[in-house]
Amino acid sequence: MVVCIMSNHINWKKAVEEYKENYEDDDGIHEYIDGLVPHYYYDISNAFLNFTAPIEASDVGADIATVMVRHIFDAYYESFMEEWTPFEEA
């Protein structure tokens, strides 16, 4: 489990609402969250410094930016899914 502080600046309830307004199903959640992850090294490092995540075996050998982005994505995904409710059947 990731202890996440940095995702607190994103209103996850509103992010879920925005997703549901723009998409008809849950197939695009990964791409949506990927769009929220910072792309510039300065922003990535600032976001990463605001939470704690253990280095995992899969991180060994990867460059630090890749490791940080992977952990940020995982933290964002976890926060998004905490607010997620399935689409209502029509």
Contact map, one row per residue, 1 for C-alpha under 8 A:
111000000000000000000000000000000000000000000000000010000000000000000000000000000000000000
111100000000000000000000000000000000000000000000001111000000000000000000001000000000000000
111110000000000000000000000000000000000000000000001110000000000000000000000000000000000000
011111110000000000000000000000000000000000000000011100000000000000000000001000000000000000
001111110000000000000000000000000000000000000000011000000000000000000000000000000000000000
000111111000000000000000000000000000000000000011011000000000000000000000000000000000000000
000111111100000000000000000000000000000000000000000000000000000000000000001100100000000000
000111111110000000000000000000000000000000000000000000000000000000000000000000000000000000
000001111110000000000000000000000000000000000000000000000000000000000000000000000000000000
000000111111001000000000000000000000000000000000000000000000000000000000000000000000000000
000000011111111000000000000000000000000000000000000000000000000000000000000000000000000000
000000000111111100000000000000000000000000000000000000000000000000000000000000110010000000
000000000011111110000000000000000000000000000000000000000000000000000000000000010011000000
000000000011111111000000000000000000000000000000000000000000000000000000000000000000000000
000000000111111111100000000000000000000000000000000000000000000000000000000000010000000000
000000000001111111110000000000000000000000000000000000000000000000000000000000010011000000
000000000000111111111000000000000000000000000000000000000000000000000000000000000000000000
000000000000011111111100000000000000000000000000000000000000000000000000000000000000000000
000000000000001111111110000010010000000000000000000000000000000000000000000000000000000000
000000000000000111111111100000000000000000000000000000000000000000000000000000000000001000
000000000000000011111111000000000000000000000000000000000000000000000000000000000000000000
000000000000000001111111000000000000000000000000000000000000000000000000000000000000000000
000000000000000000111111110100000000000000000000000000000000000000000000000000000000000000
000000000000000000011111110000000000000000000000000000000000000000000000000000000000000000
000000000000000000010011111100000000000000000000000000000000000000000000000000000000001000
000000000000000000000011111110000000000000000000000000000000000000000000000000000000001000
000000000000000000000000111111000000000000000000000000000000000000000000000000000000000000
000000000000000000000010111111110000000000000000000000000000000000000000000000000000000000
000000000000000000100000011111111000000000000000000000000000000000000000000000000000000000
000000000000000000000000001111111100000000000000000000000000000000000000000010000000000000
000000000000000000000000000111111110000000000000000000000000000000000000000000000000000000
000000000000000000100000000111111111000000000000000000000000000000000000000000000000000000
000000000000000000000000000011111111100000000000000000000000000000000000100110010000000000
000000000000000000000000000001111111100000000000000000000000000000000000100000000000000000
000000000000000000000000000000111111110000000000000000000000000000000000000000000000000000
000000000000000000000000000000011111110000000000000000000000000000000000000000000000000000
000000000000000000000000000000001111111000010000000000000000000000001001100100000000000000
000000000000000000000000000000000011111110110010000000000000000000001000000000000000000000
000000000000000000000000000000000000111110110000000000000000000000000000000000000000000000
000000000000000000000000000000000000011111110000000000000000000000000000000000000000000000
000000000000000000000000000000000000011111111000000000000000000010000000000000000000000000
000000000000000000000000000000000000000111111100000000000000000000000000000000000000000000
000000000000000000000000000000000000011111111110000000000000000000000000000000000000000000
000000000000000000000000000000000000111111111111000000000000000010011000000000000000000000
000000000000000000000000000000000000000011111111100000000000000010010000000000000000000000
000000000000000000000000000000000000000001111111110000000000000000000000000000000000000000
000001000000000000000000000000000000010000111111111000000000000000000001000000000000000000
000001000000000000000000000000000000000000011111111100000000000000011011000000000000000000
000000000000000000000000000000000000000000001111111100000000000000000000000000000000000000
000111000000000000000000000000000000000000000111111100000000000000000000000000000000000000
011111000000000000000000000000000000000000000011111110000000000000000000000000000000000000
011100000000000000000000000000000000000000000001111111000000000000000000000000000000000000
111000000000000000000000000000000000000000000000001111100000000000000010000000000000000000
010000000000000000000000000000000000000000000000000111110000000000000000000000000000000000
000000000000000000000000000000000000000000000000000011111011000000000000000000000000000000
000000000000000000000000000000000000000000000000000001111111000000000000000000000000000000
000000000000000000000000000000000000000000000000000000111111000000000000000000000000000000
000000000000000000000000000000000000000000000000000000011111000000000000000000000000000000
000000000000000000000000000000000000000000000000000000111111110000100000000000000000000000
000000000000000000000000000000000000000000000000000000111111110000000000000000000000000000
000000000000000000000000000000000000000000000000000000000011111000000000000000000000000000
000000000000000000000000000000000000000000000000000000000011111101100000000000000000000000
000000000000000000000000000000000000000000000000000000000000111111100000000000000000000000
000000000000000000000000000000000000000000000000000000000000011111110000000000000000000000
000000000000000000000000000000000000000010011000000000000000001111111000000000000000000000
000000000000000000000000000000000000000000000000000000000000011111111100000000000000000000
000000000000000000000000000000000000000000000000000000000010011111111110000000000000000000
000000000000000000000000000000000000000000011001000000000000000111111111000000000000000000
000000000000000000000000000000000000110000010001000000000000000011111111100000000000000000
000000000000000000000000000000000000000000000000000000000000000001111111110000000000000000
000000000000000000000000000000000000000000000001000010000000000000111111111000000000000000
000000000000000000000000000000000000100000000011000000000000000000011111111100000000000000
000000000000000000000000000000001100100000000000000000000000000000001111111110000000000000
000000000000000000000000000000000000000000000000000000000000000000000111111111000000000000
010100100000000000000000000000000000000000000000000000000000000000000011111111100000000000
000000100000000000000000000000001000100000000000000000000000000000000001111111110000000000
000000000000000000000000000001001000000000000000000000000000000000000000111111111000000000
000000000000000000000000000000000000000000000000000000000000000000000000011111111100000000
000000100001000000000000000000000000000000000000000000000000000000000000001111111110000000
000000000001101100000000000000001000000000000000000000000000000000000000000111111111000000
000000000000000000000000000000000000000000000000000000000000000000000000000011111111000000
000000000000000000000000000000000000000000000000000000000000000000000000000001111111000000
000000000001100100000000000000000000000000000000000000000000000000000000000000111111100000
000000000000100100000000000000000000000000000000000000000000000000000000000000011111110000
000000000000000000000000000000000000000000000000000000000000000000000000000000000011111000
000000000000000000000000000000000000000000000000000000000000000000000000000000000001111100
000000000000000000010000110000000000000000000000000000000000000000000000000000000000111110
000000000000000000000000000000000000000000000000000000000000000000000000000000000000011111
000000000000000000000000000000000000000000000000000000000000000000000000000000000000001111
000000000000000000000000000000000000000000000000000000000000000000000000000000000000000111
